[in-house]
Amino acid sequence: MKSVFALTAVSRLALVLLVAALSAGCSSGPEKLKPTELAPNAALLGVRLAWNARIGAVDFPLEVKVNADQVTLAGSDGVVHAFDARSGAALWQSASLGRLASGVGSDGRFAAVATRENELVVLDGGRELWRQKLPAPSFTAPLVTGARVFLLTADRSVTAFDGNSGRKLWTQQRPGEPLVLRQAGVLLAVGETVVVGMGGRMVGLNPANGAVKWDVPIAAPRGTNDIERLVDLVGRVARDDKVVCARAFQAAVGCVDSVRGALLWTKPASGSVGVHGDDKFLFGTEGDGKVVAWRRADGERAWTSELLRFRGLTAPLVVGRSIAIGDESGLVHWLSRDDGKALTRMATDGSPIVTAPVLAGGTMVVVTRNGGIFGFKPE
C-alpha cells in the first residue's frame, strides 16, 4: 500500500499553497508495491488487548502525549481526550475546538493543539484557557513545559507563549527551503534546551529568550528541484539521556549530543517517519517497509528485516525485548529488537494505524484512522 506525504509551499510569513503529493516507492513499479504476505503468526510473545475506546476519525498528523499513566489525544473533530492508559478509563474530554492540524502537547495538566484555522488553543483540565492566532499553520504537537507553550510552525519559526495567559514571549525564525512536510516535526525539551528541527538541521534554543545555543546538520538539501531538496526532520525522535537521534525526511538518520551541540554520526536512510531506540540500537522503518536497526554508538547497521515490506509502517516503539510497529491494514507487529524476527502481531479495527505506538502505565497504546484506541499489555 502506498504511503502519501503532503508537501506545502511556504513564504516567510505563512503557508500558502498545497502543491504536491509524494508517494514513497512509486519508482519501484506497481508490482513491487504489493504488501508482503505475512507468515502465520509466530505468537512467541504474549500480548493481550487490555482495553479499547473510540474518538473521532483521525485525518491529521496525530501525536499522542504521554504523562506518567495518562495519554492525551484528539480526533479531527477537535475534541481532546485524556485516558488512563492502565484501564482505558476516560479522565476528561474537551468541547470541540475546531478541526485540528496538529497532535496534542501536554504536561499532564495543560494541553495544547493547533487548529486548521491557524490558532493555538490551550486547555486546563479539558476546559479552554486561551487561544492565539498564528502566522502560519502548525503540524507539530506543541511542547508544554515549565509553564510555557512552545510551537513550531510551517514557516520554520518557533514561538514561546506564557502557559497561563497566552502572552507571546519570543519568536525565533530561521531560513529554509520553500517546501515543508505536512506532518509532525521535531520539538522537545532536553534539560535547559528546547530542541527543534528546522529543515534538515537540529537546533538547540534557550527556552528563556529563543537564542540559538547550537545548530547541527543531520542532512543537507540536495537535488535540482524543491521536492528533491526537502530534508525536514520528522517526529518521533529517540532520546537517550542527552543524545537525541532523528530522521531527516528520505535523506538520513543521525544522532546529536544536545549538551555540546555536536553531531555524533549521520547515515543515509530513505524513510519518512520517525525513529525510536534504546541505549544500544536506533530503530526505524524505511519507505519501502524495511525495518532497520542501527548501532547507537556509531550508526552502523546491526540488522535489516524485510518481513513487512510495503505495508505502510509507522515509526517503531521499543517495548522490552521487542519493537512494536503499526501498519496500514490495522495490524500491530512485534519484532525482536535483537534481530528483527517476528514475535507476534495483533489486529485492531482494520483501518490504518495513524500514529507511532506509545507506552504509558505499562500499556502500549495505538490509534487508528477510524478513531479506535487500543491498549495492549504483555501477559
Phi, psi and omega per residue, in radians:
M1 nan 2.453 -3.083
K2 -1.353 2.568 3.041
S3 -1.919 2.196 -2.986
V4 -1.967 2.366 -3.111
F5 -2.142 2.186 3.131
A6 -1.472 2.369 3.084
L7 -1.996 2.528 -3.069
T8 -2.338 2.415 3.088
A9 -1.480 2.465 -3.110
V10 -2.275 2.642 2.913
S11 -1.812 -3.036 3.114
R12 -1.146 -0.476 -3.015
L13 -1.770 -0.528 -3.027
A14 -2.808 2.770 2.996
L15 -1.414 2.224 -2.944
V16 -2.087 -0.348 -2.997
L17 -2.757 2.283 2.996
L18 -1.397 2.088 -2.958
V19 -1.965 -0.417 -3.025
A20 -2.839 2.859 2.957
A21 -2.241 2.451 -3.083
L22 -2.044 2.169 3.139
S23 -1.762 2.090 -3.134
A24 -1.153 2.342 3.053
G25 1.348 0.171 -3.041
C26 -1.175 -0.396 -3.133
S27 -1.379 -0.093 -3.076
S28 -1.441 -0.224 -3.113
G29 1.704 2.472 -3.056
P30 -1.001 -0.609 -3.069
E31 -1.160 -0.416 -3.120
K32 -1.567 -0.092 -3.137
L33 -1.596 -0.066 3.101
K34 -1.144 2.223 -3.117
P35 -0.988 2.432 3.095
T36 -1.055 2.315 3.086
E37 -1.193 2.428 -3.080
L38 -1.548 2.458 3.030
A39 -1.271 2.855 3.046
P40 -0.915 2.536 -3.090
N41 -1.018 2.155 -3.097
A42 -1.197 -0.536 3.107
A43 0.884 0.777 3.126
L44 -1.616 -0.067 -3.140
L45 -2.297 2.232 -3.131
G46 -1.403 2.021 3.112
V47 -2.352 2.400 3.077
R48 -2.224 2.662 3.021
L49 -1.375 2.012 -3.090
A50 -1.532 -0.617 -3.135
W51 -2.899 2.811 2.971
N52 -2.577 2.698 -3.128
A53 -2.533 3.132 -3.108
R54 -2.470 2.440 2.987
I55 -2.174 -2.990 3.086
G56 -1.174 2.772 3.116
A57 -0.978 2.706 -3.048
V58 -2.082 2.004 3.105
D59 -2.267 0.563 3.119
F60 -2.442 2.956 -3.072
P61 -1.299 1.392 -3.097
L62 -1.206 2.356 2.903
E63 -2.125 2.322 3.127
V64 -1.645 2.219 -3.118
K65 -1.681 2.321 3.127
V66 -1.899 2.248 2.987
N67 -2.318 1.764 -3.088
A68 1.003 -2.032 -3.109
D69 -1.636 0.114 -3.061
Q70 -1.901 2.419 2.981
V71 -2.033 2.408 3.123
T72 -2.118 2.295 -3.044
L73 -2.728 3.086 -3.054
A74 -2.709 2.772 3.008
G75 -1.792 3.008 -3.123
S76 -1.116 -0.335 3.134
D77 -1.257 -0.089 3.069
G78 1.546 0.126 3.082
V79 -1.594 2.159 3.124
V80 -1.682 2.392 -3.075
H81 -2.201 2.561 2.970
A82 -2.140 2.330 -3.129
F83 -2.214 2.620 2.924
D84 -1.372 2.022 -3.044
A85 -1.194 -0.388 -3.117
R86 -1.294 -0.695 -3.033
S87 -1.984 -0.313 -3.035
G88 1.456 0.078 -3.133
A89 -1.165 2.358 3.085
A90 -1.272 2.269 3.137
L91 -1.668 -0.764 3.044
W92 -2.905 2.858 2.974
Q93 -2.535 2.640 -3.123
S94 -1.579 2.968 2.857
A95 -1.244 2.930 3.090
S96 -1.149 2.268 -3.115
L97 -1.731 0.045 -2.998
G98 1.790 2.821 -3.091
R99 -1.082 2.380 -2.973
L100 -1.700 2.627 3.097
A101 -1.970 -0.326 -3.090
S102 -2.321 2.914 3.023
G103 -1.293 -3.004 -3.012
V104 -1.783 2.345 2.940
G105 -1.874 2.532 -3.105
S106 -2.783 2.597 3.001
D107 -1.887 0.215 -3.102
G108 1.791 -0.445 3.055
R109 -2.014 -1.071 3.109
F110 -1.458 2.452 3.048
A111 -2.211 2.598 -3.078
A112 -2.476 2.499 3.085
V113 -2.486 2.825 3.008
A114 -1.957 2.386 -3.120
T115 -1.707 2.933 3.087
R116 -1.262 -0.178 3.030
E117 -1.562 0.272 3.125
N118 1.025 0.898 3.055
E119 -2.196 2.446 2.983
L120 -1.661 2.172 -3.111
V121 -2.075 2.278 -3.133
V122 -2.055 2.351 -3.116
L123 -1.985 2.629 3.002
D124 -2.170 1.895 -3.103
G125 1.069 0.538 3.116
G126 1.605 -0.150 3.140
R127 -1.809 2.394 -3.100
E128 -1.101 2.223 3.137
L129 -1.728 -0.799 3.084
W130 -2.864 2.866 3.013
R131 -2.501 2.593 -3.122
Q132 -2.295 2.433 3.069
K133 -1.286 2.419 -3.112
L134 -1.877 2.649 3.124
P135 -1.357 -0.228 -3.100
A136 -2.734 2.807 3.082
P137 -1.133 2.804 3.021
S138 -2.306 2.309 3.115
F139 -1.953 0.039 -3.109
T140 -1.893 2.329 3.132
A141 -0.994 2.365 3.080
P142 -1.048 2.691 3.043
L143 -1.769 2.101 -3.132
V144 -1.959 1.965 -3.109
T145 -2.834 2.572 3.070
G146 1.017 0.639 -3.136
A147 1.089 0.424 3.084
R148 -2.313 2.785 3.064
V149 -2.144 2.161 3.133
F150 -1.922 2.428 -3.067
L151 -2.356 2.308 3.037
L152 -1.776 2.115 -3.131
T153 -1.889 2.945 -2.985
A154 -1.267 -0.167 3.020
D155 -1.539 0.253 3.122
R156 1.065 0.719 3.002
S157 -2.010 2.640 3.044
V158 -2.052 2.279 -3.120
T159 -2.190 2.443 3.095
A160 -1.919 2.383 3.130
F161 -2.169 2.601 2.977
D162 -1.186 2.217 -3.027
G163 -1.168 -0.496 -3.104
N164 -1.494 -0.674 -3.021
S165 -1.869 -0.374 -3.050
G166 1.466 0.081 3.140
R167 -1.160 2.312 3.118
K168 -1.287 2.285 -3.085
L169 -1.733 -0.757 3.113
W170 -2.907 2.841 3.063
T171 -2.376 2.378 3.049
Q172 -2.142 2.167 -3.137
Q173 -2.208 2.405 3.123
R174 -2.136 2.588 3.078
P175 -1.191 2.716 3.141
G176 -2.798 -3.089 3.110
E177 -1.231 2.783 -3.033
P178 -1.317 -0.170 3.092
L179 -1.934 2.637 3.090
V180 -2.416 2.586 3.115
L181 -1.329 2.462 3.052
R182 -1.574 1.059 3.081
Q183 -2.668 2.940 -3.024
A184 -1.112 2.407 3.069
G185 -1.765 -2.677 -3.064
V186 -1.947 2.159 3.102
L187 -2.759 1.951 -3.130
L188 -2.704 2.844 3.069
A189 -1.799 2.317 3.045
V190 -2.251 1.793 -3.066
G191 1.067 -2.200 -3.132
E192 -1.695 0.548 -3.123
T193 -2.335 2.383 2.955
V194 -1.628 2.047 -3.113
V195 -1.728 2.229 -3.034
V196 -2.419 2.578 3.031
G197 -1.643 2.178 3.083
M198 -2.209 1.807 -2.989
G199 1.119 -2.337 3.128
G200 -1.603 0.279 -3.058
R201 -1.992 2.493 2.988
M202 -1.725 2.219 -3.008
V203 -2.167 2.390 3.069
G204 -1.812 2.192 -3.094
L205 -2.015 2.585 2.997
N206 -1.319 2.083 -3.073
P207 -1.157 -0.335 -3.098
A208 -1.321 -0.612 -3.044
N209 -2.449 -0.024 3.115
G210 1.445 0.034 -3.136
A211 -1.108 2.501 -3.128
V212 -1.347 2.141 3.070
K213 -1.518 -0.726 3.136
W214 -2.771 2.839 -3.042
D215 -2.591 1.980 -3.007
V216 -2.193 2.235 3.094
P217 -1.412 2.235 2.946
I218 -1.556 -0.683 3.102
A219 -2.631 2.553 3.115
A220 -1.810 2.476 3.096
P221 -1.036 2.414 3.082
R222 -2.412 3.011 3.084
G223 1.780 3.083 -3.025
T224 -1.863 -0.118 3.110
N225 -2.393 2.993 -3.034
D226 -1.095 -0.641 -3.131
I227 -1.163 -0.770 -3.140
E228 -1.154 -0.436 -3.095
R229 -1.543 -0.026 -3.082
L230 -1.310 2.085 -3.106
V231 -2.372 0.553 -3.125
D232 -0.925 2.483 2.986
L233 -1.287 2.423 -3.082
V234 -2.117 2.585 3.053
G235 -1.439 2.785 0.044
R236 -1.464 3.016 3.065
V237 -2.009 2.866 3.055
A238 -1.964 2.089 -3.136
R239 -2.054 2.304 3.023
D240 -2.278 1.749 -3.063
D241 1.031 -2.067 -3.066
K242 -1.538 -0.148 -3.083
V243 -1.620 2.206 3.127
V244 -2.055 2.213 3.127
C245 -2.002 2.461 -3.071
A246 -2.576 2.907 3.094
R247 -1.892 2.371 2.926
A248 -1.668 2.204 -2.999
F249 -0.807 2.037 3.071
Q250 0.891 0.500 -3.102
A251 -2.298 -0.878 -2.984
A252 -2.881 2.879 2.843
V253 -2.147 2.649 -3.116
G254 -2.814 2.845 -3.122
C255 -2.199 2.467 -3.064
V256 -2.259 2.385 2.971
D257 -1.396 1.940 -3.000
S258 -1.399 -0.136 3.044
V259 -1.497 -0.852 -3.136
R260 -1.481 -0.284 -3.051
G261 1.177 0.718 -3.050
A262 -2.047 2.360 3.033
L263 -1.300 2.154 3.121
L264 -1.506 -0.763 3.039
W265 -2.941 2.782 3.005
T266 -2.527 2.474 -3.101
K267 -2.352 2.518 3.086
P268 -1.065 2.445 3.110
A269 -2.764 2.618 -2.972
S270 -2.015 0.409 -3.123
G271 -1.550 3.045 -3.090
S272 -2.276 -0.014 3.080
V273 -2.109 2.942 -2.957
G274 -1.257 -2.962 -3.027
V275 -2.256 2.937 3.024
H276 -2.631 2.910 -3.107
G277 -3.061 -3.029 3.071
D278 -2.349 -2.816 -3.074
D279 -1.318 -0.168 -3.116
K280 -1.920 -0.647 -3.025
F281 -2.309 2.700 2.945
L282 -2.001 2.318 -3.071
F283 -2.071 2.519 3.087
G284 -2.698 2.816 3.076
T285 -1.978 2.250 -3.119
E286 -1.472 2.928 -3.086
G287 -1.058 -0.462 3.138
D288 -1.630 0.099 3.093
G289 1.617 0.020 3.006
K290 -1.187 2.501 3.039
V291 -1.877 2.240 -3.012
V292 -2.152 2.442 2.988
A293 -2.004 2.183 3.046
W294 -1.868 2.497 3.050
R295 -1.179 2.269 -3.068
R296 -1.109 -0.556 -3.042
A297 -1.206 -0.705 -3.001
D298 -2.381 -0.049 3.090
G299 1.468 0.012 3.100
E300 -1.265 2.563 -3.115
R301 -1.225 2.310 3.074
A302 -1.618 -0.721 3.066
W303 -2.841 2.836 3.075
T304 -2.368 2.313 3.109
S305 -1.990 2.376 3.108
E306 -1.950 0.322 -3.087
L307 -1.162 -0.449 -2.984
L308 -2.089 0.533 -3.064
R309 -1.103 2.419 3.085
F310 1.036 0.538 3.125
R311 -1.814 0.175 3.055
G312 1.095 1.213 -2.941
L313 -1.580 2.621 2.988
T314 -1.438 3.063 2.901
A315 -1.141 2.684 -3.104
P316 -1.507 2.949 3.012
L317 -2.370 2.266 3.050
V318 -1.363 2.193 3.122
V319 -2.316 1.702 -3.128
G320 1.054 -2.165 -3.121
R321 -1.538 0.154 -3.092
S322 -2.236 2.960 2.911
I323 -2.127 2.430 -3.109
A324 -1.910 2.412 -3.079
I325 -2.469 2.342 3.042
G326 -1.641 2.776 3.096
D327 -2.302 3.114 -3.038
E328 -1.347 -0.120 3.069
S329 -1.698 0.094 3.121
G330 1.499 0.192 3.091
L331 -1.588 2.596 2.997
V332 -1.994 2.194 -3.071
H333 -1.918 2.376 3.008
W334 -1.921 2.130 3.104
L335 -2.014 2.675 3.085
S336 -1.145 2.301 3.107
R337 -1.244 -0.318 -3.083
D338 -1.459 -0.591 -3.077
D339 -2.516 -0.002 3.092
G340 1.433 0.117 3.133
K341 -1.281 2.605 -3.118
A342 -1.203 2.324 3.079
L343 -1.854 -0.821 3.074
T344 -2.945 3.026 3.020
R345 -2.621 2.727 -3.135
M346 -2.370 2.597 3.126
A347 -1.674 2.724 3.030
T348 -2.032 -2.072 -3.100
D349 -1.874 0.169 3.088
G350 1.544 -0.153 3.055
S351 -1.682 2.783 -3.033
P352 -1.020 2.512 2.942
I353 -1.286 2.147 -2.953
V354 -1.844 -0.042 3.106
T355 -2.509 2.657 3.117
A356 -1.061 2.452 3.093
P357 -0.999 2.616 3.063
V358 -2.230 2.786 -3.130
L359 -2.097 2.187 -3.131
A360 -2.606 2.324 3.104
G361 0.987 0.583 -3.118
G362 1.295 0.161 -3.112
T363 -2.081 2.358 3.040
M364 -1.638 2.197 -3.032
V365 -2.004 2.325 3.022
V366 -2.240 2.752 -3.131
V367 -2.251 2.424 -3.137
T368 -1.829 2.889 3.133
R369 -1.064 -0.575 3.121
N370 -1.355 0.027 3.105
G371 1.580 0.239 3.064
G372 -1.370 2.345 3.071
I373 -2.002 2.237 -3.048
F374 -2.228 2.206 3.098
G375 -1.872 2.037 -3.115
F376 -1.894 2.471 3.097
K377 -2.267 2.479 3.035
P378 -1.235 2.545 -3.130
E379 -1.634 nan nan
